[in-house]
Amino acid sequence: MASTVTSKASRPGYGQLLRTRGAWTFLLPGFAARQPFAMLTLSLVLLVQHTTGSYGAAGAVAAVTGVSMALFAPYSGRLADRYGQRAVLLPGILVHGVAALSLTALALAHAPLWALFAAAVPTGASVPQVGPMVRARWGVKLKGSPLMSTAAAFESVTDELTFVLGPLLATALCTAVHPAAGLLTEAALTLVGGLLFAAQRGTQPAVVPASHARVEHVSALSVPGVRVLIVAFLGIGSVFGGMQVSLAAFSESIGEPGMNGVLYGVFAAGNMLSGIVCGSIAWRVTPRRRLIAGYTALALVASALWTADSVAVLAALGLLVGMCIAPALITGYTLVESLVPAGARTEAFTWLTGAVALGQAAAVTAAGQLEDRLWGGAGFLVPMAGTALALVTLLALRSRLVARPRSRTVARVVGHRVPVTVD
């Protein structure tokens, strides 16, 4: 059995990662461009709930946005692999801005639910997949370097920092300024951040001209391990979606709607802190075992959320749930590096991101219905069910998370990496 044993010499830390030449040119605009991702769902829930008075309706609209994003994200990643990130980003951010503005106007005009659904489709489908694009750029910069695992951890920390700031910003804008302020700000940040990121041409992965392709491009979805990771990430999405709706409903029930952003911020802070720790550890355990151990802990802690009956207990449980998510996310993205050919990695990353969005969308819908029809806090049953089902699948299909020698030639662009045994 091969083991991923690393040392401090072979496993450099964040300092060396951030000294990578040219990294800051895509990191800073990438952070700005992905910030709206953490604002979209919560901004929609707060706006539609304000105009309709129903968490069920708000969750359904947010779910349509999430489903459309999950369905279109992999195609966006595939197009980015083939034609370049800039070619996909520019039209996408323009469509997203127009769609988000239309959705805002319809909600404020008390349009029928079907009209909100219609506007939610392009809003979600056009969400720029900046996180996967940044990960793909790290793959080019760090080809064959032991820093790749550190980069995966760093990106998870960055994602979670956005999930600390995004909900706080969305809640503050929607409660203190105007219910539509969160979604309007999300659209503006997407446009500005997306344009700045797209302008960084020098660090985007190169595109192999079609005339140079001698073999068929293989979809990342054809890799069995990617399909298993998609299920795991669906479960993680169920935590995000269930927490967003249930925390908002809990805060509303105690007469302190502003606590929603604080509680969600605590949850995301736990995620961010554990991500920092994971990225700084020289792991002597294989990624597959880390994923299974971390996911087991996540499922156990998520199962206790529905029992919380006070702000303090809910904050503590939320912190623990957040601390369990980051290891699973980091390890999942790390496994992509060994499971997927370089020419399909952006697509693979977007499948995982889309899975989180799809799980979040389903959870938002289910949690909204439970909060409307059952007792307060019933929405927390959704993260429990989602993580439990994903854990069962992960345990049953764990053998597919081992990279095996490929029996046929596939198209690769930059960042070719020889498959290695991970467990």
Disulfide bonds with the S-S distance in Angstrom:
none
